[in-house]
Amino acid sequence: MNSDMIIFTTDDEKVELNVKLENETVWLSRQQMALLFDRDVKTIGKHVNNVFKEGELDKKVVVANFATTTRHGAIEGKTQQREVEHHNLDVIISVGYRVKSQKGTQFRISATQRLKDDSPQDPYTRWKEWHDEHKEFLDNDTSWADVRDKNDFGRKAFWEE
C-alpha cells in the first residue's frame, strides 16, 4: 500500500493542508474539508452524511480511518494517537460541489493532476514498480506473464496489499 503526504496550498495561500495520498487517491478529514471549503465542521458533516444518505457514494468504499497524532489534552508536552475518519477524493469533490467552493475546485484540479502524475497507466509498469519494491520476497522466476495470466493483469495482486 503506497502512502505519502503532500502539501496543498490554495492560490491565495490562506489554506495549507497536509493531504494523505494513499491507494491512488487523496484523503481529508472533516476538519480539513472545513478549512478547505471555509465552512464549519458541522456543515461539512451534514453534506458528507447526505452524500451517503442519498446513495451517491458507498461509505464502505470512500471512507477510511487513519491514525493521527494529536496533543494530549490533559498532559502538557505529551501526544496521543487516535483514529480519525478520512474521506477520499470522490467525497471531497461531492462536498465541494454542494458548498460551491472555489478553493474546493482548486483542490480537485490539483489533486487530480497529482494523482495522474504519480500513477503509471499501464499494468506492466505498475507490476514492475511493485516487483522492484518487493523483489527480496519474491521467487526470481516470477514473470510478468505469470502474474498477468493469474491475476487480472496484475492489478489485484499488486494494489490490494
DSSP file (Angstrom, degrees, kcal/mol; ACC not computed):
  #  RESIDUE AA STRUCTURE BP1 BP2  ACC     N-H-->O    O-->H-N    N-H-->O    O-->H-N    TCO  KAPPA ALPHA  PHI   PSI    X-CA   Y-CA   Z-CA
    1    1 A M              0   0    0      0, 0.0     2,-0.4     0, 0.0   158,-0.1   0.000 360.0 360.0 360.0 119.7    0.0    0.0    0.0
    2    2 A N        +     0   0    0    157,-0.1    21,-1.2     2,-0.0     2,-0.4  -0.659 360.0 178.7 -80.8 132.1    1.6    3.3   -1.1
    3    3 A S  E     +A   22   0A   0     -2,-0.4     2,-0.3    19,-0.2    19,-0.2  -1.000   8.2 154.0-136.5 135.9    1.2    6.1    1.5
    4    4 A D  E     -A   21   0A   0     17,-2.1    17,-3.6    -2,-0.4     2,-0.4  -0.966  32.7-130.1-153.1 161.3    2.5    9.6    1.1
    5    5 A M  E     -A   20   0A   0     -2,-0.3     2,-0.3    15,-0.2    15,-0.2  -0.973  22.3-176.9-119.1 137.1    1.8   13.1    2.4
    6    6 A I  E     -A   19   0A   0     13,-2.6    13,-3.6    -2,-0.4     2,-0.6  -0.919  23.1-127.1-125.6 156.9    1.6   16.1    0.1
    7    7 A I  E     -A   18   0A   0     -2,-0.3     2,-0.5    11,-0.2    11,-0.2  -0.916  20.0-164.6-106.8 125.6    1.0   19.7    1.0
    8    8 A F  E     -A   17   0A   0      9,-2.7     9,-2.9    -2,-0.6     2,-0.4  -0.934   6.8-176.1-108.7 130.2   -1.8   21.6   -0.7
    9    9 A T  E     -A   16   0A   0     -2,-0.5     7,-0.2     7,-0.2    -2,-0.0  -0.993  24.5-123.3-125.5 132.1   -1.9   25.4   -0.6
   10   10 A T    >   -     0   0    0      5,-2.2     3,-1.9    -2,-0.4    93,-0.1  -0.264  31.0-105.9 -67.8 160.7   -4.7   27.5   -2.0
   11   11 A D  T 3  S+     0   0    0      1,-0.3    -1,-0.1     2,-0.1    92,-0.0   0.850 124.3  49.1 -56.4 -36.4   -3.8   30.1   -4.6
   12   12 A D  T 3  S-     0   0    0      1,-0.0    -1,-0.3     3,-0.0    -2,-0.1   0.471 107.6-130.1 -84.2   0.1   -4.4   32.9   -2.0
   13   13 A E  S <  S+     0   0    0     -3,-1.9    -2,-0.1     2,-0.2     3,-0.1   0.670  75.8 118.6  61.3  20.5   -2.1   31.0    0.4
   14   14 A K  S    S+     0   0    0      1,-0.2     2,-0.4    -5,-0.0    -1,-0.1   0.710  70.4  47.2 -85.9 -21.3   -4.7   31.3    3.2
   15   15 A V        +     0   0    0     21,-0.0    -5,-2.2     2,-0.0     2,-0.4  -0.981  60.1 176.2-125.1 129.9   -5.2   27.5    3.5
   16   16 A E  E     -A    9   0A   0     -2,-0.4     2,-0.4    -7,-0.2    -7,-0.2  -0.992  10.5-175.2-131.6 126.0   -2.4   24.9    3.7
   17   17 A L  E     -A    8   0A   0     -9,-2.9    -9,-2.7    -2,-0.4     2,-0.8  -0.952  27.8-136.4-124.5 138.5   -3.3   21.2    4.2
   18   18 A N  E     -A    7   0A   0     -2,-0.4     2,-0.5   -11,-0.2   -11,-0.2  -0.857  35.7-160.4 -85.9 113.2   -1.2   18.1    4.8
   19   19 A V  E     -A    6   0A   0    -13,-3.6   -13,-2.6    -2,-0.8     2,-0.4  -0.840  12.7-133.0-106.7 129.2   -3.0   15.7    2.5
   20   20 A K  E     -AB   5  27A   0      7,-1.3     7,-2.3    -2,-0.5     2,-0.6  -0.664  17.4-163.1 -80.1 129.8   -2.8   12.0    2.8
   21   21 A L  E     +AB   4  26A   0    -17,-3.6   -17,-2.1    -2,-0.4     2,-0.3  -0.957  28.2 144.1-115.5 111.5   -2.1   10.3   -0.6
   22   22 A E  E >   +AB   3  25A   0      3,-2.2     3,-1.0    -2,-0.6   -19,-0.2  -0.997  56.2   9.5-151.7 144.1   -2.9    6.5   -0.4
   23   23 A N  T 3  S-     0   0    0    -21,-1.2    -1,-0.1    -2,-0.3     3,-0.1   0.880 127.2 -57.9  54.3  43.6   -4.3    3.8   -2.7
   24   24 A E  T 3  S+     0   0    0      1,-0.2     2,-0.3   -22,-0.2    -1,-0.2   0.755 122.5  78.7  61.3  28.7   -4.2    6.1   -5.7
   25   25 A T  E <  S-B   22   0A   0     -3,-1.0    -3,-2.2    64,-0.0     2,-0.3  -0.949  76.4-111.3-150.2 171.8   -6.5    8.8   -4.1
   26   26 A V  E     -B   21   0A   0     -2,-0.3    63,-0.7    -5,-0.2     2,-0.4  -0.777  26.1-153.3-106.4 155.2   -6.2   11.7   -1.6
   27   27 A W  E     +BC  20  88A   0     -7,-2.3    -7,-1.3    -2,-0.3     2,-0.3  -0.992  12.5 178.8-133.5 133.8   -7.9   11.7    1.8
   28   28 A L  E     - C   0  87A   0     59,-2.3    59,-3.3    -2,-0.4     2,-0.1  -0.974  23.0-130.3-130.1 148.0   -9.1   14.5    4.0
   29   29 A S  E  >  - C   0  86A   0     -2,-0.3     4,-2.2    57,-0.3    57,-0.2  -0.393  35.7-103.9 -81.9 170.6  -10.8   14.5    7.4
   30   30 A R  H  > S+     0   0    0     55,-0.6     4,-2.3     1,-0.2     5,-0.1   0.873 123.7  55.1 -63.5 -36.4  -13.9   16.6    8.0
   31   31 A Q  H  > S+     0   0    0      2,-0.2     4,-1.8     1,-0.2    -1,-0.2   0.910 108.3  47.8 -63.7 -41.0  -11.8   19.2    9.8
   32   32 A Q  H  > S+     0   0    0      2,-0.2     4,-2.7     1,-0.2    -2,-0.2   0.902 110.7  51.0 -66.4 -40.5   -9.6   19.5    6.8
   33   33 A M  H  X S+     0   0    0     -4,-2.2     4,-3.1     1,-0.2    -2,-0.2   0.888 106.8  55.3 -63.2 -37.4  -12.6   19.8    4.5
   34   34 A A  H  X>S+     0   0    0     -4,-2.3     5,-1.9     2,-0.2     4,-0.8   0.915 111.2  44.1 -61.2 -42.6  -14.0   22.6    6.8
   35   35 A L  H  <5S+     0   0    0     -4,-1.8     3,-0.4     3,-0.2    -2,-0.2   0.933 115.5  48.3 -64.7 -46.0  -10.7   24.5    6.4
   36   36 A L  H  <5S+     0   0    0     -4,-2.7    -2,-0.2     1,-0.2    -1,-0.2   0.923 119.8  35.9 -61.2 -46.8  -10.5   23.9    2.7
   37   37 A F  H  <5S-     0   0    0     -4,-3.1    -1,-0.2    -5,-0.2    -2,-0.2   0.450 105.2-124.2 -90.5  -0.7  -14.1   24.9    2.0
   38   38 A D  T  <5S+     0   0    0     -4,-0.8     2,-0.3    -3,-0.4    -3,-0.2   0.926  71.5 119.7  56.2  48.2  -14.2   27.7    4.6
   39   39 A R      < -     0   0    0     -5,-1.9    -1,-0.2    -6,-0.2    -2,-0.1  -0.879  69.6 -94.5-131.6 163.9  -17.3   26.1    6.3
   40   40 A D     >  -     0   0    0     -2,-0.3     4,-2.0     1,-0.1     3,-0.4  -0.448  35.1-112.1 -80.6 160.7  -17.7   24.8    9.9
   41   41 A V  H  > S+     0   0    0      1,-0.2     4,-2.8     2,-0.2     5,-0.2   0.846 116.1  58.6 -60.8 -35.8  -17.2   21.1   10.6
   42   42 A K  H  > S+     0   0    0      2,-0.2     4,-2.1     1,-0.2    -1,-0.2   0.904 106.2  48.0 -61.3 -42.2  -21.0   20.7   11.3
   43   43 A T  H  > S+     0   0    0     -3,-0.4     4,-2.1     2,-0.2    -2,-0.2   0.919 112.2  49.0 -65.0 -44.1  -21.9   21.9    7.8
   44   44 A I  H  X S+     0   0    0     -4,-2.0     4,-2.8     1,-0.2     5,-0.2   0.930 110.1  52.1 -60.8 -45.0  -19.3   19.6    6.3
   45   45 A G  H  X S+     0   0    0     -4,-2.8     4,-2.7     1,-0.2    -1,-0.2   0.885 107.2  52.7 -58.7 -40.5  -20.7   16.7    8.3
   46   46 A K  H  X S+     0   0    0     -4,-2.1     4,-2.0     2,-0.2    -1,-0.2   0.927 112.4  44.6 -61.4 -45.3  -24.2   17.4    7.1
   47   47 A H  H  X S+     0   0    0     -4,-2.1     4,-2.0     2,-0.2    -2,-0.2   0.901 112.9  50.6 -68.0 -40.8  -23.1   17.3    3.5
   48   48 A V  H  X S+     0   0    0     -4,-2.8     4,-1.4     1,-0.2    -2,-0.2   0.941 111.0  49.2 -61.4 -46.5  -21.0   14.2    4.0
   49   49 A N  H  X S+     0   0    0     -4,-2.7     4,-2.8     1,-0.2    -1,-0.2   0.883 109.5  52.3 -61.5 -37.8  -23.9   12.4    5.7
   50   50 A N  H  X S+     0   0    0     -4,-2.0     4,-2.7     1,-0.2     6,-0.3   0.859 101.2  61.0 -66.6 -34.9  -26.2   13.5    2.8
   51   51 A V  H  <>S+     0   0    0     -4,-2.0     5,-1.6     1,-0.2     6,-1.1   0.915 114.5  35.4 -55.8 -42.8  -23.8   12.0    0.2
   52   52 A F  H ><5S+     0   0    0     -4,-1.4     3,-1.2     3,-0.2    -2,-0.2   0.891 115.6  53.6 -80.0 -41.0  -24.3    8.6    1.9
   53   53 A K  H 3<5S+     0   0    0     -4,-2.8    -2,-0.2     1,-0.3    -3,-0.2   0.872 109.7  49.0 -62.2 -37.0  -27.9    9.0    2.7
   54   54 A E  T 3<5S-     0   0    0     -4,-2.7    -1,-0.3    -5,-0.2    -2,-0.2   0.490 113.5-119.5 -81.5  -3.7  -28.8    9.9   -0.9
   55   55 A G  T < 5S+     0   0    0     -3,-1.2    -3,-0.2     2,-0.2    -2,-0.1   0.665  72.8 132.8  76.1  16.3  -26.8    6.9   -2.1
   56   56 A E  S   <S+     0   0    0     -5,-1.6     2,-0.3    -6,-0.3    -4,-0.2   0.910  76.3  11.8 -65.6 -41.3  -24.4    9.0   -4.2
   57   57 A L  S    S-     0   0    0     -6,-1.1     2,-0.7    34,-0.0    -2,-0.2  -0.948  78.3-114.2-136.3 156.1  -21.4    7.1   -2.8
   58   58 A D    >>  -     0   0    0     -2,-0.3     3,-1.7     1,-0.1     4,-1.6  -0.823  19.4-150.2 -93.1 116.2  -20.8    3.9   -0.8
   59   59 A K  H 3> S+     0   0    0     -2,-0.7     4,-1.2     1,-0.3    -1,-0.1   0.826  94.2  61.3 -56.4 -35.2  -19.4    4.7    2.6
   60   60 A K  H 34 S+     0   0    0      1,-0.2    -1,-0.3     2,-0.2    -2,-0.0   0.767 111.0  40.2 -63.8 -24.9  -17.5    1.4    2.8
   61   61 A V  H <4 S+     0   0    0     -3,-1.7    -1,-0.2     1,-0.1    -2,-0.2   0.789 120.9  37.5 -94.0 -31.7  -15.5    2.3   -0.3
   62   62 A V  H  < S+     0   0    0     -4,-1.6    26,-2.3    26,-0.1     2,-0.4   0.333 102.5  72.9-111.3   5.7  -14.8    6.0    0.2
   63   63 A V  E  <  +D   87   0A   0     -4,-1.2     2,-0.3    24,-0.2    24,-0.2  -0.973  51.2 169.0-124.4 137.2  -14.1    6.3    4.0
   64   64 A A  E     -D   86   0A   0     22,-2.2    22,-3.2    -2,-0.4     2,-0.5  -0.991  28.8-129.0-142.9 149.5  -11.1    5.1    5.9
   65   65 A N  E     -D   85   0A   0     -2,-0.3     2,-0.4    20,-0.2    20,-0.2  -0.869  26.1-173.5 -99.9 130.6   -9.7    5.6    9.4
   66   66 A F  E     -D   84   0A   0     18,-2.3    18,-2.4    -2,-0.5     2,-0.3  -0.960  30.0-110.1-123.4 142.1   -6.1    6.7    9.8
   67   67 A A  E     -D   83   0A   0     -2,-0.4     2,-0.4    16,-0.2    16,-0.2  -0.520  38.5-169.8 -68.5 132.1   -4.1    7.0   13.0
   68   68 A T  E     -D   82   0A   0     14,-2.9    14,-2.2    -2,-0.3     2,-0.5  -0.985  17.5-134.9-128.2 136.3   -3.5   10.7   13.7
   69   69 A T  E     +D   81   0A   0     -2,-0.4     2,-0.3    12,-0.2    12,-0.2  -0.793  32.4 169.7 -92.6 128.2   -1.1   12.1   16.4
   70   70 A T  E     -D   80   0A   0     10,-3.0    10,-2.8    -2,-0.5     2,-0.2  -0.868  40.5 -87.5-130.8 164.5   -2.6   14.9   18.4
   71   71 A R  E     -D   79   0A   0     -2,-0.3     2,-0.3     8,-0.2     8,-0.3  -0.491  48.0-110.5 -69.3 142.6   -1.6   16.8   21.6
   72   72 A H        -     0   0    0      6,-3.5     6,-0.2     3,-0.3     5,-0.2  -0.611  22.1-146.3 -73.6 131.4   -2.7   15.2   24.8
   73   73 A G  S    S+     0   0    0     -2,-0.3    -1,-0.1     1,-0.2     3,-0.1   0.824  91.9  32.8 -71.1 -32.7   -5.4   17.4   26.3
   74   74 A A  S    S+     0   0    0      1,-0.2     2,-0.6     2,-0.0    -1,-0.2   0.728 112.5  58.4 -99.7 -23.9   -4.6   16.7   30.0
   75   75 A I  S >  S-     0   0    0      3,-0.1     3,-1.6     0, 0.0    -3,-0.3  -0.921  80.8-132.1-116.9 113.5   -0.8   16.2   30.0
   76   76 A E  T 3  S+     0   0    0     -2,-0.6     3,-0.1     1,-0.2    -3,-0.1  -0.339  88.8  13.8 -64.3 137.5    1.3   19.1   28.7
   77   77 A G  T 3  S+     0   0    0      1,-0.3     2,-0.3    -5,-0.2    -1,-0.2   0.446 102.2 112.9  79.8   1.0    4.0   18.1   26.1
   78   78 A K    <   -     0   0    0     -3,-1.6    -6,-3.5    -6,-0.2     2,-0.3  -0.813  49.9-155.7-107.9 146.9    2.5   14.7   25.6
   79   79 A T  E     - D   0  71A   0     -2,-0.3     2,-0.3    -8,-0.3    -8,-0.2  -0.759   5.4-164.5-114.5 164.7    1.0   13.4   22.4
   80   80 A Q  E     - D   0  70A   0    -10,-2.8   -10,-3.0    -2,-0.3     2,-0.4  -0.975  15.3-127.9-143.8 157.2   -1.5   10.7   21.7
   81   81 A Q  E     + D   0  69A   0     -2,-0.3     2,-0.3   -12,-0.2   -12,-0.2  -0.878  29.2 167.7-108.7 141.6   -2.8    8.7   18.7
   82   82 A R  E     - D   0  68A   0    -14,-2.2   -14,-2.9    -2,-0.4     2,-0.4  -0.984  38.5-103.5-146.0 157.0   -6.4    8.3   17.7
   83   83 A E  E     - D   0  67A   0     -2,-0.3     2,-0.4   -16,-0.2   -16,-0.2  -0.666  36.0-168.4 -81.8 130.3   -8.3    7.0   14.7
   84   84 A V  E     - D   0  66A   0    -18,-2.4   -18,-2.3    -2,-0.4     2,-0.3  -0.980  22.9-120.2-123.7 132.2   -9.7    9.8   12.5
   85   85 A E  E     - D   0  65A   0     -2,-0.4   -55,-0.6   -20,-0.2     2,-0.3  -0.526  33.0-170.6 -71.1 129.1  -12.2    9.2    9.8
   86   86 A H  E     -CD  29  64A   0    -22,-3.2   -22,-2.2    -2,-0.3     2,-0.4  -0.903  10.8-145.4-121.4 151.4  -11.0   10.4    6.4
   87   87 A H  E     -CD  28  63A   0    -59,-3.3   -59,-2.3    -2,-0.3   -24,-0.2  -0.920  17.2-125.6-119.4 141.9  -12.8   10.7    3.1
   88   88 A N  E >>  -C   27   0A   0    -26,-2.3     4,-2.2    -2,-0.4     3,-0.7  -0.139  38.9 -85.7 -82.3-179.5  -11.4   10.1   -0.4
   89   89 A L  H 3> S+     0   0    0    -63,-0.7     4,-2.9     1,-0.3     5,-0.2   0.811 124.0  61.2 -57.6 -34.5  -11.4   12.5   -3.4
   90   90 A D  H 3> S+     0   0    0      1,-0.2     4,-2.1     2,-0.2    -1,-0.3   0.927 109.7  41.4 -59.3 -44.6  -14.9   11.4   -4.5
   91   91 A V  H <> S+     0   0    0     -3,-0.7     4,-3.0     2,-0.2     5,-0.3   0.921 113.3  53.5 -67.8 -43.9  -16.4   12.6   -1.2
   92   92 A I  H  X S+     0   0    0     -4,-2.2     4,-2.5     1,-0.2    -2,-0.2   0.917 111.0  46.4 -58.1 -44.9  -14.3   15.8   -1.2
   93   93 A I  H  X S+     0   0    0     -4,-2.9     4,-2.3     2,-0.2    -1,-0.2   0.926 112.4  50.2 -63.2 -45.3  -15.5   16.6   -4.8
   94   94 A S  H  X S+     0   0    0     -4,-2.1     4,-1.8    -5,-0.2    -2,-0.2   0.925 113.4  44.6 -60.9 -45.7  -19.1   15.9   -3.9
   95   95 A V  H  X S+     0   0    0     -4,-3.0     4,-2.2     1,-0.2    -1,-0.2   0.901 110.2  56.7 -65.4 -39.9  -19.0   18.1   -0.8
   96   96 A G  H  X>S+     0   0    0     -4,-2.5     5,-1.6    -5,-0.3     4,-0.6   0.889 107.8  47.3 -58.6 -40.9  -17.2   20.8   -2.7
   97   97 A Y  H  <5S+     0   0    0     -4,-2.3     3,-0.4     1,-0.2    -1,-0.2   0.891 111.0  52.5 -66.5 -38.3  -20.0   20.9   -5.3
   98   98 A R  H  <5S+     0   0    0     -4,-1.8    -2,-0.2     1,-0.2    -1,-0.2   0.854 116.0  38.1 -67.8 -35.3  -22.6   21.1   -2.5
   99   99 A V  H  <5S-     0   0    0     -4,-2.2    -1,-0.2    -5,-0.1    -2,-0.2   0.446 104.2-131.1 -96.2   0.7  -20.9   24.0   -0.7
  100  100 A K  T  <5 +     0   0    0     -4,-0.6     2,-0.5    -3,-0.4    -3,-0.2   0.950  40.1 177.6  50.8  62.3  -19.9   25.7   -4.0
  101  101 A S     >< -     0   0    0     -5,-1.6     4,-1.5     1,-0.2    -1,-0.2  -0.858  33.1-163.5-106.3 123.9  -16.3   26.3   -3.0
  102  102 A Q  H  > S+     0   0    0     -2,-0.5     4,-2.1     2,-0.2    -1,-0.2   0.878  98.6  53.0 -65.9 -38.7  -13.8   27.9   -5.3
  103  103 A K  H  > S+     0   0    0      1,-0.2     4,-2.4     2,-0.2    -1,-0.2   0.869 105.6  55.0 -64.7 -35.4  -11.0   26.6   -3.1
  104  104 A G  H  > S+     0   0    0      2,-0.2     4,-2.6     1,-0.2    -1,-0.2   0.885 105.8  51.4 -63.3 -38.4  -12.5   23.2   -3.4
  105  105 A T  H  X S+     0   0    0     -4,-1.5     4,-2.3     2,-0.2    -2,-0.2   0.915 109.3  50.3 -64.4 -43.0  -12.3   23.5   -7.2
  106  106 A Q  H  X S+     0   0    0     -4,-2.1     4,-2.5     1,-0.2    -2,-0.2   0.916 111.5  49.1 -59.0 -43.0   -8.6   24.4   -6.9
  107  107 A F  H  X S+     0   0    0     -4,-2.4     4,-3.3     2,-0.2     5,-0.3   0.928 109.4  51.0 -63.8 -45.7   -8.1   21.4   -4.7
  108  108 A R  H  X S+     0   0    0     -4,-2.6     4,-2.5     1,-0.2     5,-0.2   0.924 112.6  46.1 -58.2 -46.3   -9.9   19.0   -7.1
  109  109 A I  H  X S+     0   0    0     -4,-2.3     4,-2.1     2,-0.2    -1,-0.2   0.933 116.1  45.3 -62.7 -46.4   -7.7   20.2  -10.0
  110  110 A S  H  X S+     0   0    0     -4,-2.5     4,-2.4    -5,-0.2    -2,-0.2   0.927 115.5  45.9 -64.1 -46.5   -4.5   20.0   -8.0
  111  111 A A  H  X S+     0   0    0     -4,-3.3     4,-2.5     2,-0.2     5,-0.2   0.908 112.3  50.5 -65.6 -42.6   -5.3   16.5   -6.5
  112  112 A T  H  X S+     0   0    0     -4,-2.5     4,-2.2    -5,-0.3    -1,-0.2   0.913 112.0  47.7 -62.8 -42.5   -6.4   15.1   -9.8
  113  113 A Q  H  X S+     0   0    0     -4,-2.1     4,-2.5    -5,-0.2    -1,-0.2   0.917 111.2  50.9 -64.5 -42.9   -3.2   16.3  -11.6
  114  114 A R  H  X S+     0   0    0     -4,-2.4     4,-2.2     1,-0.2    -2,-0.2   0.915 110.2  49.5 -61.0 -43.0   -1.0   14.9   -8.8
  115  115 A L  H  X S+     0   0    0     -4,-2.5     4,-1.3     1,-0.2    -1,-0.2   0.904 111.4  48.8 -64.4 -40.4   -2.7   11.5   -9.0
  116  116 A K  H  < S+     0   0    0     -4,-2.2    -1,-0.2     1,-0.2    -2,-0.2   0.910 112.6  48.7 -63.8 -41.2   -2.3   11.4  -12.8
  117  117 A D  H  < S+     0   0    0     -4,-2.5    -2,-0.2     1,-0.2    -1,-0.2   0.858 116.0  42.9 -66.2 -36.0    1.4   12.4  -12.4
  118  118 A D  H  < S+     0   0    0     -4,-2.2    -1,-0.2    -5,-0.2    -2,-0.2   0.639 101.4  76.8 -86.2 -15.8    2.1    9.8   -9.7
  119  119 A S  S  < S-     0   0    0     -4,-1.3    -1,-0.1    -3,-0.2     2,-0.1  -0.845  70.9-143.3-108.9 109.8    0.2    6.9  -11.3
  120  120 A P        -     0   0    0      0, 0.0     6,-0.1     0, 0.0    -2,-0.1  -0.434  15.0-143.5 -63.8 143.2    1.7    4.9  -14.2
  121  121 A Q  S    S+     0   0    0     -2,-0.1    -5,-0.0    -5,-0.1    -2,-0.0   0.852  71.2  71.3 -83.2 -35.9   -1.1    4.0  -16.6
  122  122 A D  S  > S-     0   0    0      1,-0.1     4,-1.7     4,-0.0     3,-0.3  -0.612  75.9-131.1 -92.2 145.7   -0.2    0.6  -17.9
  123  123 A P  H  > S+     0   0    0      0, 0.0     4,-3.0     0, 0.0     5,-0.2   0.830 105.0  59.5 -59.5 -34.4   -0.4   -2.6  -15.7
  124  124 A Y  H  > S+     0   0    0      2,-0.2     4,-3.0     1,-0.2     5,-0.2   0.932 105.3  48.1 -62.1 -44.0    3.1   -3.7  -16.7
  125  125 A T  H  > S+     0   0    0     -3,-0.3     4,-2.4     2,-0.2    -1,-0.2   0.912 113.1  48.5 -63.1 -41.8    4.7   -0.5  -15.3
  126  126 A R  H  X S+     0   0    0     -4,-1.7     4,-2.6     2,-0.2    -2,-0.2   0.938 112.9  47.8 -61.5 -45.7    2.7   -0.9  -12.1
  127  127 A W  H  X S+     0   0    0     -4,-3.0     4,-3.4     1,-0.2    -2,-0.2   0.928 110.8  51.4 -60.8 -45.1    3.8   -4.5  -11.8
  128  128 A K  H  X S+     0   0    0     -4,-3.0     4,-2.5     2,-0.2    -1,-0.2   0.908 111.3  47.0 -61.0 -44.1    7.4   -3.6  -12.5
  129  129 A E  H  X S+     0   0    0     -4,-2.4     4,-1.9     2,-0.2    -1,-0.2   0.932 115.4  45.8 -62.9 -45.0    7.4   -1.0   -9.8
  130  130 A W  H  X S+     0   0    0     -4,-2.6     4,-1.7     1,-0.2    -2,-0.2   0.934 112.5  51.1 -63.2 -45.2    5.8   -3.3   -7.3
  131  131 A H  H  X S+     0   0    0     -4,-3.4     4,-0.7     1,-0.2     3,-0.2   0.912 109.3  50.3 -58.6 -45.4    8.1   -6.1   -8.2
  132  132 A D  H  < S+     0   0    0     -4,-2.5     3,-0.4     1,-0.2    -1,-0.2   0.866 111.2  49.2 -63.1 -36.3   11.2   -3.9   -7.7
  133  133 A E  H  < S+     0   0    0     -4,-1.9    -1,-0.2     1,-0.2    -2,-0.2   0.796 123.6  30.7 -71.7 -27.9   10.0   -2.8   -4.3
  134  134 A H  H >X S+     0   0    0     -4,-1.7     3,-2.1    -3,-0.2     4,-0.5   0.201  79.7 117.7-116.5  14.5    9.3   -6.4   -3.2
  135  135 A K  G ><  +     0   0    0     -4,-0.7     3,-0.9    -3,-0.4    -1,-0.1   0.770  68.4  65.1 -61.1 -27.2   11.9   -8.5   -5.1
  136  136 A E  G 34 S+     0   0    0      1,-0.2    -1,-0.3    -4,-0.2    -2,-0.1   0.752 107.2  43.2 -67.0 -20.6   13.6   -9.7   -1.9
  137  137 A F  G <4 S+     0   0    0     -3,-2.1    -1,-0.2     2,-0.1     2,-0.2   0.479 102.5  87.4 -99.1  -4.6   10.4  -11.6   -1.0
  138  138 A L  S << S-     0   0    0     -3,-0.9     2,-0.4    -4,-0.5    -7,-0.0  -0.625  82.5-108.8-102.9 154.0    9.7  -13.0   -4.5
  139  139 A D    >   -     0   0    0     -2,-0.2     3,-2.1     1,-0.1    -2,-0.1  -0.642  30.5-131.2 -71.5 130.7   10.7  -16.1   -6.3
  140  140 A N  T 3  S+     0   0    0     -2,-0.4    -1,-0.1     1,-0.3    -2,-0.0   0.663 103.2  66.5 -61.9 -15.8   13.1  -14.9   -9.1
  141  141 A D  T 3  S+     0   0    0      2,-0.1     2,-0.4     0, 0.0    -1,-0.3   0.485  70.7 117.4 -85.1  -2.0   11.2  -16.9  -11.6
  142  142 A T    <   -     0   0    0     -3,-2.1     2,-0.3     4,-0.1    -4,-0.0  -0.518  46.3-174.5 -69.6 122.3    8.1  -14.7  -11.3
  143  143 A S     >  -     0   0    0     -2,-0.4     4,-2.0     1,-0.1     5,-0.2  -0.754  39.2-112.2-115.7 164.0    7.5  -13.1  -14.6
  144  144 A W  H  > S+     0   0    0     -2,-0.3     4,-3.1     1,-0.2     5,-0.2   0.890 117.8  55.5 -58.6 -40.7    5.0  -10.6  -15.9
  145  145 A A  H  > S+     0   0    0      1,-0.2     4,-2.3     2,-0.2    -1,-0.2   0.896 106.5  50.4 -62.4 -40.8    3.3  -13.2  -18.0
  146  146 A D  H  > S+     0   0    0      2,-0.2     4,-1.4     1,-0.2    -1,-0.2   0.935 115.0  43.1 -61.3 -46.3    2.7  -15.5  -14.9
  147  147 A V  H  X S+     0   0    0     -4,-2.0     4,-2.2     2,-0.2     7,-0.6   0.932 113.4  51.1 -66.2 -46.6    1.2  -12.6  -13.0
  148  148 A R  H  <>S+     0   0    0     -4,-3.1     5,-1.7     5,-0.3     6,-0.3   0.910 111.4  47.6 -58.1 -45.4   -0.9  -11.3  -15.8
  149  149 A D  H  <5S+     0   0    0     -4,-2.3    -1,-0.2    -5,-0.2     3,-0.2   0.800 120.5  36.6 -69.2 -28.9   -2.4  -14.7  -16.6
  150  150 A K  H  <5S+     0   0    0     -4,-1.4    -1,-0.2    -3,-0.2    -2,-0.2   0.676 119.9  41.3 -96.7 -19.3   -3.2  -15.4  -12.9
  151  151 A N  T ><>S-     0   0    0     -4,-2.2     5,-0.8    -5,-0.1     3,-0.7  -0.241 110.6 -89.4-134.5  47.0   -4.3  -12.1  -11.6
  152  152 A D  G > 5S-     0   0    0      1,-0.3     3,-1.3    -3,-0.2     4,-0.2   0.932 100.2 -41.7  48.1  55.6   -6.4  -10.0  -13.9
  153  153 A F  G 3 <S-     0   0    0     -5,-1.7    -1,-0.3     1,-0.3    -5,-0.3   0.752 105.5 -68.3  61.4  26.9   -3.4   -8.4  -15.5
  154  154 A G  G <>5S+     0   0    0     -3,-0.7     4,-1.5    -7,-0.6    -1,-0.3   0.341 106.6 116.1  85.5  -8.9   -1.6   -8.0  -12.1
  155  155 A R  H <>5S+     0   0    0     -3,-1.3     4,-1.6    -4,-0.4     5,-0.2   0.940  76.0  45.6 -64.6 -47.6   -4.0   -5.4  -10.6
  156  156 A K  H  ><S+     0   0    0     -5,-0.8     4,-1.2     1,-0.2     3,-0.3   0.939 113.9  47.3 -62.7 -48.1   -5.3   -7.5   -7.8
  157  157 A A  H  4 S+     0   0    0     -6,-0.4    -1,-0.2     1,-0.2    -2,-0.2   0.808 120.2  37.1 -65.5 -29.0   -2.0   -8.9   -6.6
  158  158 A F  H  < S+     0   0    0     -4,-1.5    -1,-0.2    -3,-0.1    -2,-0.2   0.553 121.2  37.1-107.6  -6.9   -0.2   -5.6   -6.7
  159  159 A W  H  < S+     0   0    0     -4,-1.6    -2,-0.2    -3,-0.3    -3,-0.1   0.437 105.0  64.4-122.8  -0.6   -2.7   -3.0   -5.5
  160  160 A E     <        0   0    0     -4,-1.2    -1,-0.1    -5,-0.2    -4,-0.1  -0.387 360.0 360.0-116.4  54.1   -4.6   -4.9   -2.8
  161  161 A E              0   0    0     -3,-0.2    -1,-0.1    -2,-0.0    -4,-0.1   0.481 360.0 360.0 -73.8 360.0   -1.8   -5.4   -0.3
